[in-house]
Amino acid sequence: MLGNSLTAAVNSTCSLSKETLTCNYVPEEIPDGVLSVTIKDFMLDKDLFVIHDELFQSESWKNIKYLTFKDDQDISSKTIILKDATFTDFLQMKMLRIHMESGLIIEPNAFLGLENVNTLDFTGCIRLDLDQLMKALNGSDKVPNLEHLSLQRVYSYGGLNFDKTFISCLYGKPLKTLDLSKTHIASFEVCLLAAFSDFEILNVSRVTFEVSDSYLHHFANVTPADIHRMGIDISYSTGGSLANPFSSNTFSNLKIPFFEDSITWSLYFALRMLNISGFSVGQPCRLYNIEIWSVHKFKILTNQLIAKRNKLQRLDINLDCDNFDISSIIHFDLSENTLEYLHPSLPNCMTGLEHLDLSVNNLNDMLKENEQLFGQLLNNTERLKYISLASNQLVDLPDDFFEGNKNLVAINLAGNRLTQVHFKLHHLKHLSFIDLSSNNIRILDSMTMKQLDAMRIDLEPNVDNTDNMKMTSRDGYISSIRKVRLKGNPFSCDACETLSSIRWLVSTTITESSPDELTCKGEDDTNISLTDAVVVVEGICERKMKIIVITITSVVVSAICVGAVLMIYIRRRRALKQRRRHDIIELLRQDETRFAVFLSFCNEDDEFVQENVIGPLNDGLQRIVGTERNLNCIGDVEYRTGRYVHDEFLRCIELCTVFLCVVSDNYCNSSYCVQEFDLATQKTKPVILMMKGDVDIGLMTPAMQLLFRNQVRVLWEENNGEYRLKTSWKNVCESILDIGSD
């Protein structure tokens, strides 16, 4: 315990952590090296505590940069008085914070001397008298360099009046941020902030507005240039006539005009940052086939647009990028919206986009509904550096999903249902981090390992600038080191097939977690560290190998037996086929009513058949059979006059060994020829297709197409009106007799 003072509380204590001293009283002396002091829970034995300059007489206080008075006790009946000229000797102080629910009285000159203070924080001072605060801040000699003022959870009877009276006490100060979150606001004149040339952020999140007219109307006397440097966080705010930009309804097939002279919206999108999260409290918003058009080109100046938790379930909004210039948006956040569909035109019109957060949605529904459109979500976002699709139930991504995003530094796909990484990563030369944690990856296949290994190859130096480090630090990651986050995946090590995956996980240098921190499921469903898993799986492989050897031995013995039986069968079948061929040839020699082939062709192809087919075919068959008689059956020659054509065809087809049809476009278009083909197949006659040049397969019957695709055909090649057989007639004739003996 450090030295006591006259105002020290009973059981007064202090603790020191690095450069911060925390006490429950105001110490007289400050140890060397301390830059921050917190006076905490100091009202235990007092109803009134006066903060004045005599508490800080020691020279050791002069080096303090951060001073905090904080009391979390129930002190509603107690009072603190901040006296005039209390901090005149705090020449180094940068920040003064007072966090307490007690009564707080601030004298008009309490902040004299705080020339270097840039932050005043009164968070939670629900009994702060705002009139006293305004008097204490009014004047060029009172906190002249104030940049950040926080009045979060400050209560004002009847609501805080954000008007000229309130803001005038801050004129002349380089104010950058004003936090009015979690308050009640009675009047709200945002245009007054345009007077601060350095102003950046107004936080009115979770505010209850009591204004009777829309706060946006107070932009009426402001131009886009006046407020472009500003950002407004109005998320989760309610009350008054605060307009909800998202209707809790379903709309479809609409063309909505957008007028450039609309003060409300044009100034809305002139802000540098706009946070409109958490507005929707009703039913989800679903927009189907909505087209937004504008006569004149509308340019949005906003750099950062955040619209989280608005129940935007479907955004099928088609924007014309030629009329809507939203290239200024660098950061776009649609996370936690249960989003099931996002038209690609919205992100793709944001050609300057660097950070896109679509996490905690249901975009796998869009992937299932229209994979092509889903694959186009990032087509025109070449500058994109960070993308989050975490927790979207995604089971896969299109292979070329990141094709146009060569500047990507970090990809967050955590909390999905991915089983592998088959989408392309090798072209992302700046990629430093990919989060695949809590997916369904059991085994890394060869393609996944190849994709992730590509991150280890220094195709170009890693991007390592301040902006990217800030950006990726959201995931606790510094972009100068290439890493893959894989924790939370149900890795398997219960089979030999997992060995290559486990070895890769153990040996790679790019996984964020060490092998000892990652586990896999073994054969008995127990968790095993990856380091131990290699030995376990190798044991499984050895056991499997023994089983394989025994199995192979059994299979080989069985195969030898089966092979012997099969060989005997093949020899017998071959001998039987030779006997059948011999019988067919003998029958053709002895029975002059029998034919080797029934030749089917279309009348339009008669000249081709007469000149090129009949003679050579008959000669070849005669040489093999050993006879001089005609072995070709042609309907026009063999049909008996006066008989029914159908009966004559059936008679002739029974006398023939093989049905040979000369197929052409004419043949396919002839119902008579097709009928002959069908009857031959119904009689289970072997059929050979002879193709006359190029034939349109679409003209063939299904049965003819089946033969065309599955059996070897006899082909004629046409060249300048002359036809040449691609094979030999001997081969054709031998095939006819072989097929006939099957």
C-alpha positions in Angstrom: 0.0 0.0 0.0 1.3 3.4 -1.0 1.3 6.5 1.3 -2.0 7.8 2.7 -3.5 11.3 2.3 -5.8 13.3 4.6 -8.7 12.2 2.3 -7.8 8.5 2.2 -10.6 6.1 2.7 -10.7 3.4 5.4 -8.7 0.3 4.1 -7.3 2.5 1.3 -5.3 0.5 -1.2 -3.4 0.9 -4.5 -2.3 -1.5 -7.1 0.2 -1.0 -10.0 0.0 -2.7 -13.4 2.6 -1.6 -15.9 2.0 2.2 -16.3 -1.4 2.3 -14.6 -2.0 3.0 -10.9 -5.4 2.1 -9.5 -6.4 3.4 -6.0 -9.6 3.8 -3.9 -8.4 7.2 -2.8 -6.4 10.1 -4.2 -2.7 9.3 -3.4 -0.3 12.1 -2.5 2.6 10.7 -4.5 2.7 8.9 -7.9 5.5 6.3 -8.5 7.9 7.0 -11.3 6.9 5.8 -14.7 3.2 5.9 -14.1 1.3 7.7 -16.8 -2.3 6.7 -16.0 -4.2 6.9 -12.7 -7.6 5.5 -11.9 -9.4 6.5 -8.7 -12.0 3.7 -8.2 -14.7 3.1 -5.6 -13.6 6.1 -3.5 -17.1 7.1 -2.1 -17.5 4.2 0.3 -17.4 6.4 3.5 -18.4 9.8 2.1 -21.6 11.5 1.0 -19.7 14.4 -0.5 -16.4 14.3 -2.3 -14.7 17.5 -3.5 -12.1 17.3 -6.2 -9.9 20.3 -6.0 -6.3 21.3 -6.8 -5.0 20.6 -3.3 -5.3 16.9 -3.9 -2.7 17.1 -6.6 0.0 19.3 -5.1 2.9 16.8 -5.6 5.2 17.3 -8.5 4.7 13.6 -9.3 1.2 14.3 -10.6 2.4 16.6 -13.4 3.5 13.7 -15.6 0.1 12.0 -15.6 -1.5 11.7 -19.0 -4.7 9.8 -18.2 -6.9 10.4 -15.1 -10.1 8.5 -14.4 -12.6 8.8 -11.6 -14.8 5.7 -11.5 -17.2 4.4 -8.9 -19.5 1.4 -9.7 -21.1 1.4 -6.2 -24.7 2.4 -5.6 -24.0 6.1 -4.9 -27.2 7.7 -6.0 -27.4 9.7 -2.7 -23.9 11.0 -2.9 -22.4 14.1 -4.6 -19.1 15.0 -6.2 -18.0 18.6 -6.8 -15.4 19.4 -9.4 -13.9 22.7 -8.2 -12.5 25.6 -10.3 -8.9 25.4 -11.5 -8.5 21.8 -10.2 -6.3 20.7 -13.0 -4.2 23.8 -13.8 -0.9 21.9 -13.0 -1.8 18.9 -15.3 0.3 20.1 -18.2 0.8 16.6 -19.7 -2.8 15.3 -19.3 -4.5 14.0 -22.5 -7.6 12.4 -21.2 -10.0 13.0 -18.3 -12.7 10.4 -17.6 -15.5 10.6 -14.9 -17.7 7.5 -14.8 -20.2 7.5 -11.9 -23.9 7.8 -11.1 -23.6 10.2 -8.2 -24.6 13.8 -8.4 -21.9 15.7 -10.2 -21.5 19.4 -9.8 -19.0 21.1 -12.2 -18.0 24.7 -11.4 -17.7 27.1 -14.4 -13.8 27.1 -14.4 -13.2 23.5 -13.5 -11.4 22.8 -16.8 -9.1 25.8 -16.9 -5.5 24.7 -17.6 -6.3 21.5 -19.5 -4.6 22.8 -22.6 -3.4 19.4 -23.8 -6.5 17.4 -23.0 -8.1 16.0 -26.2 -10.6 13.7 -24.6 -13.4 14.3 -22.0 -15.5 11.2 -21.1 -18.6 11.4 -18.9 -20.0 8.0 -19.8 -22.6 6.9 -17.3 -22.9 10.2 -15.5 -26.6 10.0 -15.4 -26.9 13.0 -13.0 -24.6 15.3 -14.9 -26.1 18.8 -15.2 -25.6 19.6 -18.8 -26.0 23.4 -18.2 -23.0 23.3 -15.8 -21.0 21.2 -18.3 -21.7 23.7 -21.1 -20.5 26.6 -18.9 -17.4 24.7 -18.0 -16.6 24.1 -21.6 -17.5 27.5 -22.9 -14.5 29.6 -23.7 -11.3 29.4 -25.6 -9.3 28.9 -22.4 -11.2 25.8 -21.4 -10.0 22.5 -23.0 -9.0 24.4 -26.1 -7.8 21.2 -27.9 -10.8 19.0 -27.2 -11.2 16.5 -29.9 -13.4 13.7 -28.3 -16.4 14.3 -26.0 -18.4 11.4 -24.7 -21.8 11.8 -23.0 -22.9 8.2 -23.4 -25.8 7.3 -21.0 -26.0 10.9 -19.7 -29.5 11.7 -18.6 -31.1 15.0 -19.1 -34.6 15.8 -17.8 -37.0 16.1 -20.7 -34.3 14.9 -23.1 -31.0 16.3 -24.4 -31.4 19.3 -26.6 -28.8 19.0 -29.4 -29.2 22.6 -30.5 -27.2 25.8 -31.0 -27.0 26.5 -27.3 -25.5 23.0 -26.6 -23.1 23.2 -29.5 -22.0 26.8 -29.1 -19.9 26.0 -26.0 -17.7 23.8 -28.3 -17.1 26.3 -31.0 -13.5 27.0 -31.6 -12.4 23.6 -30.4 -11.0 21.0 -32.9 -13.9 18.6 -32.1 -13.7 15.3 -34.0 -16.0 12.8 -32.2 -19.1 13.3 -30.2 -20.7 10.3 -28.4 -24.4 10.8 -27.4 -25.2 7.1 -27.5 -27.8 5.5 -25.2 -29.4 8.9 -24.4 -32.8 10.6 -24.9 -32.6 13.4 -27.4 -35.4 16.0 -27.5 -34.1 18.1 -30.4 -31.5 17.2 -32.9 -29.9 19.8 -35.3 -27.1 17.9 -37.0 -26.3 20.7 -39.3 -24.6 22.6 -36.5 -21.7 20.1 -36.7 -20.8 21.4 -40.1 -19.2 24.3 -38.3 -16.4 22.0 -37.0 -13.9 21.6 -39.8 -12.3 18.5 -38.3 -15.4 16.7 -37.2 -15.4 13.0 -38.0 -17.9 10.8 -36.0 -21.3 11.5 -34.3 -22.5 8.5 -32.3 -26.2 8.5 -31.7 -26.6 4.8 -31.6 -29.3 3.3 -29.3 -30.8 6.7 -28.8 -34.5 7.4 -28.2 -35.5 10.4 -30.2 -38.4 12.5 -29.0 -38.4 15.0 -31.9 -41.8 15.5 -33.6 -40.3 15.8 -37.1 -37.6 13.7 -38.8 -34.1 14.6 -37.7 -33.0 14.4 -41.3 -34.9 17.6 -42.1 -32.2 19.5 -40.1 -29.9 18.8 -43.0 -31.8 21.3 -45.0 -29.2 24.1 -44.9 -26.2 21.8 -45.4 -24.5 20.8 -48.7 -22.9 17.4 -49.3 -19.4 19.0 -49.2 -20.2 20.3 -45.6 -20.8 16.9 -44.2 -18.8 14.5 -46.4 -16.0 14.4 -43.7 -18.5 13.3 -41.1 -19.7 9.8 -40.1 -23.0 9.1 -38.2 -23.7 6.0 -36.2 -27.5 5.9 -35.8 -27.8 2.2 -35.3 -30.5 0.7 -33.0 -32.1 4.1 -32.5 -35.8 4.6 -32.1 -38.5 7.1 -31.3 -40.0 10.3 -32.8 -40.6 10.0 -36.5 -37.2 8.4 -37.1 -37.6 6.9 -40.6 -36.8 3.2 -41.0 -35.1 2.8 -44.3 -36.1 -0.8 -44.4 -39.8 -1.7 -44.8 -40.8 -4.8 -43.0 -42.7 -6.1 -46.1 -42.4 -8.1 -49.2 -42.2 -6.3 -52.6 -41.7 -7.7 -56.1 -41.5 -6.6 -59.7 -41.2 -2.9 -59.1 -39.3 0.0 -60.9 -38.5 2.6 -58.3 -37.5 6.1 -59.3 -34.6 7.8 -57.4 -34.6 11.6 -57.5 -31.3 13.4 -57.1 -32.9 16.4 -55.5 -34.2 14.4 -52.6 -32.5 16.2 -49.6 -33.0 13.4 -47.3 -31.3 10.6 -49.3 -28.7 12.6 -51.1 -27.3 14.0 -47.9 -27.7 10.7 -46.2 -25.3 9.2 -48.7 -23.0 12.2 -48.6 -21.7 11.2 -45.1 -18.3 9.6 -45.0 -19.6 6.9 -42.7 -23.2 5.8 -42.1 -24.2 3.1 -39.7 -27.9 2.2 -39.9 -27.8 -1.2 -38.2 -30.6 -2.6 -36.1 -33.5 -0.6 -37.5 -35.9 -3.4 -38.4 -37.8 -4.9 -35.5 -40.7 -6.3 -37.5 -41.0 -9.0 -40.2 -38.1 -9.7 -42.6 -37.7 -7.5 -45.6 -37.9 -9.4 -48.9 -37.4 -7.6 -52.3 -37.9 -9.6 -55.5 -37.0 -8.2 -58.9 -36.7 -4.6 -57.9 -35.2 -2.1 -60.4 -34.0 1.3 -59.2 -33.7 3.9 -61.9 -32.6 7.5 -62.1 -32.9 10.0 -64.9 -29.7 11.7 -63.8 -26.5 10.1 -62.6 -26.5 9.9 -58.8 -23.1 9.8 -57.0 -22.9 8.5 -53.5 -20.0 9.9 -51.4 -20.2 7.5 -48.5 -17.0 5.5 -47.8 -18.3 3.2 -45.1 -21.9 1.8 -45.1 -23.0 -0.5 -42.2 -26.4 -2.1 -42.2 -26.2 -5.0 -39.8 -29.1 -6.8 -38.2 -31.9 -5.3 -40.3 -33.6 -8.5 -41.3 -32.8 -7.9 -44.9 -33.7 -11.4 -46.0 -33.7 -10.9 -49.8 -32.2 -8.0 -51.7 -33.0 -8.8 -55.4 -32.3 -5.1 -56.3 -30.9 -4.5 -59.8 -28.8 -1.3 -59.9 -27.6 0.4 -63.2 -24.0 1.2 -62.4 -24.0 3.8 -65.2 -26.6 5.9 -63.3 -25.6 5.0 -59.7 -22.0 5.7 -58.9 -21.3 4.0 -55.6 -17.6 3.5 -56.3 -16.7 5.6 -53.2 -17.9 2.8 -50.8 -14.8 1.1 -49.3 -16.4 -0.7 -46.4 -19.8 -2.4 -46.7 -21.3 -4.5 -43.9 -24.5 -6.5 -44.4 -23.8 -9.0 -41.7 -26.3 -10.7 -39.4 -29.3 -10.0 -41.7 -30.5 -13.6 -42.3 -29.7 -12.7 -45.9 -30.7 -15.4 -48.4 -30.2 -13.5 -51.7 -28.1 -10.5 -52.8 -28.2 -9.4 -56.4 -24.6 -9.2 -57.8 -25.2 -5.7 -59.1 -25.0 -4.2 -55.6 -21.5 -5.2 -54.7 -20.3 -5.1 -58.3 -21.2 -1.4 -58.6 -18.9 -0.8 -55.6 -15.8 -0.8 -57.7 -13.8 0.8 -54.9 -14.8 -1.8 -52.3 -12.0 -3.1 -50.0 -13.9 -4.6 -47.1 -17.1 -6.6 -47.5 -18.8 -8.3 -44.5 -21.6 -10.7 -45.4 -21.1 -12.9 -42.3 -23.9 -14.6 -40.3 -26.4 -14.8 -43.2 -27.9 -17.7 -45.2 -26.3 -17.2 -48.6 -26.1 -20.9 -49.2 -29.7 -20.6 -50.2 -28.7 -18.3 -53.0 -26.0 -20.8 -54.0 -28.6 -23.5 -54.3 -31.2 -21.2 -56.1 -28.9 -19.8 -58.7 -25.2 -20.9 -58.6 -24.4 -18.7 -61.6 -25.5 -15.5 -60.0 -23.9 -16.4 -56.7 -20.7 -16.9 -58.6 -20.9 -13.3 -59.9 -21.1 -11.6 -56.5 -17.5 -10.5 -56.5 -16.8 -10.3 -60.3 -16.2 -6.5 -60.4 -14.6 -5.9 -57.0 -11.0 -6.0 -58.0 -9.8 -3.8 -55.1 -11.4 -6.1 -52.5 -8.9 -6.9 -49.7 -11.1 -8.5 -47.0 -14.2 -10.6 -47.5 -16.2 -12.4 -44.8 -18.7 -15.1 -45.6 -18.5 -16.6 -42.2 -21.6 -18.5 -40.9 -23.5 -18.7 -44.1 -24.1 -22.5 -44.1 -22.0 -22.7 -47.3 -21.3 -26.2 -48.4 -19.1 -25.2 -51.3 -18.0 -22.2 -53.4 -17.7 -22.0 -57.2 -14.2 -22.8 -58.4 -13.6 -19.3 -59.8 -15.5 -17.4 -57.1 -12.4 -15.2 -56.2 -11.2 -15.0 -59.8 -11.4 -11.2 -60.1 -10.1 -10.4 -56.6 -6.3 -10.5 -57.0 -5.8 -8.0 -54.2 -7.4 -10.1 -51.5 -5.5 -10.2 -48.2 -7.9 -12.1 -45.9 -10.8 -14.4 -46.5 -13.1 -15.4 -43.6 -15.1 -18.6 -44.2 -15.5 -19.7 -40.6 -18.6 -21.4 -39.3 -19.8 -22.8 -42.7 -20.2 -26.5 -43.8 -17.2 -26.7 -46.2 -15.7 -30.2 -46.6 -12.8 -29.2 -48.9 -11.1 -26.2 -50.5 -11.5 -26.7 -54.3 -12.1 -23.0 -55.1 -9.0 -21.4 -56.7 -6.5 -19.6 -54.4 -3.2 -19.8 -56.3 -3.7 -16.6 -58.2 -4.2 -14.5 -55.0 -0.6 -13.4 -54.6 -1.4 -11.1 -51.7 -3.5 -13.5 -49.7 -2.1 -13.7 -46.2 -4.9 -15.3 -44.2 -7.9 -17.6 -44.7 -10.2 -18.6 -41.9 -11.6 -22.1 -42.4 -12.4 -22.8 -38.7 -15.5 -24.6 -37.6 -16.4 -26.1 -40.9 -17.0 -29.8 -41.8 -13.5 -30.7 -43.0 -12.7 -34.3 -42.0 -9.9 -35.1 -44.5 -7.9 -32.8 -46.7 -7.8 -34.2 -50.2 -4.9 -33.6 -52.6 -6.6 -30.6 -54.3 -7.2 -28.9 -51.0 -3.7 -29.4 -49.8 -2.4 -28.1 -53.2 -4.6 -25.0 -52.9 -3.5 -24.2 -49.3 0.2 -25.0 -50.2 0.0 -22.2 -52.8 -0.1 -19.7 -49.9 3.4 -20.7 -49.0 4.9 -19.8 -52.3 6.1 -16.2 -52.4 4.9 -15.3 -55.9 5.1 -11.7 -54.7 6.1 -10.1 -51.4 3.3 -10.1 -48.9 1.3 -7.0 -48.6 2.2 -5.4 -45.3 1.0 -1.9 -45.0 -0.8 -0.2 -42.1 -4.3 -0.3 -43.7 -4.2 -4.0 -44.3 -2.8 -4.8 -40.9 -5.7 -2.8 -39.3 -8.2 -4.6 -41.6 -7.1 -8.1 -40.8 -6.6 -7.4 -37.2 -10.4 -7.8 -36.8 -9.7 -11.5 -36.8 -6.7 -11.2 -34.5 -4.3 -11.6 -37.4 -1.3 -9.6 -38.7 -1.1 -9.7 -42.5 2.7 -10.0 -42.7 2.5 -13.8 -41.9 0.6 -16.2 -44.2 -1.6 -18.4 -42.1 -4.7 -20.7 -42.4 -7.0 -21.1 -39.4 -8.4 -24.6 -39.2 -9.4 -25.1 -35.6 -12.9 -26.5 -34.9 -13.0 -28.8 -37.8 -13.9 -32.5 -37.2 -10.6 -33.9 -38.6 -10.7 -37.7 -38.8 -7.8 -40.1 -38.1 -9.8 -43.4 -37.9 -8.7 -44.8 -41.3 -5.6 -45.3 -43.3 -7.0 -42.9 -46.0 -6.5 -40.0 -43.6 -2.7 -40.5 -43.2 -1.7 -38.0 -46.0 -4.1 -35.4 -44.6 -2.8 -35.8 -41.0 0.9 -35.7 -42.1 0.2 -32.5 -44.0 -1.4 -30.9 -41.0 1.5 -31.9 -38.8 4.2 -30.8 -41.2 2.8 -27.6 -42.7 4.0 -24.2 -41.5 0.9 -22.3 -42.6 -1.7 -23.5 -40.1 -2.4 -20.9 -37.4 -2.6 -23.5 -34.6 0.2 -25.9 -33.8 -0.4 -29.7 -34.3 -0.7 -30.1 -30.5 -3.7 -27.7 -30.5 -5.6 -29.5 -33.2 -7.3 -32.8 -32.7 -8.9 -35.6 -34.7 -11.4 -38.4 -34.1 -9.9 -41.8 -33.7 -11.4 -45.3 -34.3 -13.1 -45.3 -30.9 -14.4 -41.7 -31.4 -11.9 -40.2 -29.0 -10.0 -37.0 -29.6 -6.4 -37.4 -30.5 -3.8 -34.6 -30.9 -2.5 -34.4 -34.5 1.0 -35.0 -33.3 0.0 -38.4 -31.8 -2.4 -39.1 -34.7 0.4 -39.9 -37.2 1.6 -42.9 -35.2 -2.0 -44.0 -34.6 -2.9 -43.9 -38.3 0.3 -45.6 -39.3 -0.7 -48.4 -37.0 -4.1 -48.6 -38.7 -2.3 -48.7 -42.1 0.0 -51.6 -41.0 -3.0 -53.5 -39.7 -4.8 -52.8 -43.0 -1.8 -53.9 -44.9 -1.8 -57.3 -43.2 -5.4 -57.7 -44.0 -4.8 -56.7 -47.6 -1.9 -59.3 -47.9 -4.1 -62.0 -46.6 -7.0 -60.9 -48.8 -4.8 -60.6 -51.9 -3.4 -64.1 -51.3 -6.9 -65.5 -51.1 -7.9 -63.5 -54.1 -4.9 -64.7 -56.2 -5.6 -68.3 -55.4 -9.3 -67.8 -56.2 -8.3 -65.9 -59.4 -6.1 -68.7 -60.5 -9.0 -71.2 -60.1 -11.5 -68.8 -61.8 -8.9 -68.1 -64.5 -8.5 -71.8 -65.2 -12.3 -72.3 -65.4 -12.6 -69.2 -67.6 -9.9 -70.3 -69.9 -11.7 -73.6 -70.4 -14.9 -71.8 -71.0 -13.3 -69.4 -73.5 -11.8 -72.2 -75.4 -15.0 -74.1 -75.6 -16.9 -70.9 -76.6 -14.3 -70.2 -79.3 -14.6 -73.8 -80.6 -18.4 -73.5 -80.6 -18.2 -70.2 -82.5 -15.9 -71.8 -85.1 -18.3 -74.7 -85.5 -21.2 -72.3 -86.0 -19.3 -70.3 -88.6 -18.5 -73.6 -90.4 -22.1 -74.6 -90.2 -23.2 -71.2 -91.6 -20.7 -71.5 -94.5 -21.8 -75.1 -95.2 -25.4 -74.1 -95.2 -24.7 -71.2 -97.6 -22.9 -73.6 -99.9 -25.6 -76.3 -100.0 -28.8 -74.4 -99.6 -29.3 -71.9 -102.5 -32.3 -70.3 -100.8 -30.1 -69.0 -97.9 -28.3 -65.6 -97.9 -25.4 -64.3 -95.9 -26.8 -60.8 -95.7 -30.0 -58.8 -96.1 -29.1 -55.5 -97.7 -31.4 -52.7 -96.7 -31.2 -49.3 -98.3 -33.3 -46.3 -99.4 -34.3 -45.9 -103.1 -32.6 -42.5 -103.2 -29.3 -44.3 -102.5 -29.9 -47.0 -105.1 -27.2 -45.7 -107.5 -24.6 -45.5 -104.7 -25.4 -49.1 -103.6 -25.4 -50.5 -107.1 -22.0 -48.9 -107.9 -20.2 -49.3 -104.6 -21.7 -52.0 -102.4 -23.5 -54.9 -104.1 -20.7 -56.1 -106.3 -17.8 -55.9 -103.9 -19.9 -57.3 -101.0 -21.1 -60.3 -103.0 -17.6 -61.0 -104.3 -16.0 -60.9 -100.9 -18.7 -63.2 -99.4 -18.3 -65.7 -102.4 -14.6 -66.0 -101.8 -15.0 -66.8 -98.1 -17.9 -69.2 -98.5 -16.5 -70.8 -101.7 -19.5 -70.4 -104.0 -20.4 -68.5 -107.1 -24.0 -67.9 -106.4 -25.5 -64.6 -105.1 -25.2 -64.2 -101.3 -26.9 -60.8 -101.0 -30.6 -60.6 -100.4 -32.2 -57.4 -101.9 -35.9 -56.9 -101.4 -36.6 -55.6 -104.9 -35.0 -58.8 -106.3 -36.1 -61.5 -103.9 -39.6 -60.5 -102.9 -42.2 -62.6 -104.7 -44.7 -60.6 -106.9 -48.2 -60.2 -105.5 -47.3 -61.1 -102.0 -47.7 -58.9 -98.9 -44.5 -56.9 -98.5 -44.4 -57.3 -94.7 -44.6 -61.1 -95.1 -42.0 -61.2 -97.8 -39.6 -59.2 -95.6 -40.1 -61.6 -92.7 -39.5 -64.5 -95.1 -36.3 -63.1 -96.5 -35.0 -61.9 -93.1 -35.4 -65.5 -91.8 -33.2 -66.7 -94.8 -30.4 -64.2 -94.0 -27.6 -64.4 -91.4 -27.1 -60.7 -90.9 -29.1 -57.5 -91.5 -26.9 -54.8 -93.2 -28.5 -51.4 -93.7 -26.9 -48.5 -95.7 -27.7 -45.5 -93.4 -28.1 -42.0 -94.8 -30.3 -39.0 -94.1 -32.7 -40.4 -96.7 -32.7 -43.8 -95.0 -33.6 -42.2 -91.6 -36.4 -40.1 -93.2 -37.9 -43.2 -94.9 -40.7 -44.7 -92.8 -40.4 -47.9 -94.9 -36.7 -48.3 -94.2 -37.2 -47.6 -90.5 -39.9 -50.2 -90.4 -37.5 -52.8 -92.0 -34.9 -51.9 -89.4 -37.3 -52.2 -86.5 -38.6 -55.6 -87.8 -35.0 -56.9 -88.1 -34.2 -55.9 -84.5 -37.5 -57.5 -83.3 -36.4 -60.7 -84.9 -33.1 -60.3 -83.0 -31.1 -60.5 -86.2 -27.5 -59.2 -85.9 -27.5 -55.7 -87.4 -24.5 -53.9 -89.0 -24.7 -50.2 -89.8 -23.0 -49.0 -93.0 -22.8 -45.2 -92.9 -22.9 -43.3 -96.2 -20.9 -40.2 -95.4 -21.9 -37.8 -92.6 -25.3 -38.7 -91.2 -27.4 -36.4 -88.9 -27.7 -38.6 -85.8 -30.7 -36.5 -84.7 -32.7 -38.1 -87.6 -32.1 -41.7 -86.3 -34.6 -43.6 -84.2 -33.5 -44.2 -80.6 -32.8 -47.9 -81.4 -30.6 -46.9 -84.3 -28.8 -44.3 -82.2 -28.1 -46.9 -79.6 -26.4 -49.2 -82.2 -24.6 -46.1 -83.7 -23.0 -45.3 -80.3 -22.2 -48.8 -79.1 -21.2 -50.9 -82.1 -18.4 -50.5 -84.7 -19.8 -49.2 -88.0 -18.8 -49.6 -91.6 -17.9 -46.1 -92.8 -17.8 -44.5 -96.3 -15.8 -41.3 -96.8 -16.9 -38.9 -99.5 -14.4 -36.7 -101.3 -15.5 -34.6 -104.3 -18.5 -36.9 -105.0 -16.4 -40.1 -104.8 -16.8 -42.6 -102.0 -14.1 -44.6 -100.4 -14.5 -47.5 -97.9 -12.5 -46.8 -94.8 -11.9 -50.5 -94.2 -11.4 -53.5 -96.5 -14.2 -55.6 -98.0 -12.5 -58.7 -96.6 -12.8 -57.3 -93.1 -16.5 -56.4 -93.7 -17.3 -59.9 -95.0 -15.4 -61.7 -92.3 -17.3 -59.6 -89.7 -20.7 -60.6 -91.3 -19.9 -64.3 -90.9 -18.4 -63.8 -87.4 -21.4 -61.8 -86.1 -23.8 -64.4 -87.6 -22.0 -67.1 -85.6 -22.3 -65.4 -82.2 
